[in-house]
């Protein structure tokens, strides 16, 4: 097995890569590396120490978007996840970036960070920041994404792409933090989320994540 993924399961970016690999039916080994406590050997080939990183033979890459696009190019016979036209590929890249750069600071680095990670480390919870994200900032992004999805079954048309996985990965972290998407206000996004979440690949990683959450839960 030449593919090695470095990172932790609860990271939405590691999750996105793992789902990409699963949907492409590519075998890999997950090696646990903490994002802020990585060993020196990890920094030697990944000086930014960001997760995920991927090792494929002699090549080592970091950044989930870069890695997923590498897999798309390296394994052209696997399930395509970047769309089928120049227009679709551009849309997928944009929406993946939107999820990583606009949703992540709120769903992961606010809701999940405050509600899950901080208590597990005996750090204070900034509930005001969580509520501001939930009531003010996140809904504006969901309005845009609901409009962008429109009547299509997926963000880029009729087939699953990395844009759908990136979006779902952020909402999973929000749900780990005790919050779910408003089904009445955003019915199309909610339906998309439930369909992606029901995929066998997603259910497989979630099973492992629930065990981790149970082990770090603070009573």
Secondary structure, 3 states (H helix, E strand, C coil): CCEEEEECCCCHHHHHHHHHHHHCCCCCEEEECCCCCCCHHHHHHCCCCCCCEEEECCEEEECHHHHHHHHHHHCCCCCCCCCCCHHHHHHHHHHHHHHHHHHHHHHHHHHHHHHHHHHHCCCCCCHHHHHHHHHHHHHHHHHHHHHHHCCCCECCECCCCHHHHHHHHHHHHHHHCCCCCCCCCCHHHHHHHHHHHCCHHHHHHHHHHHHHHHHHCCC
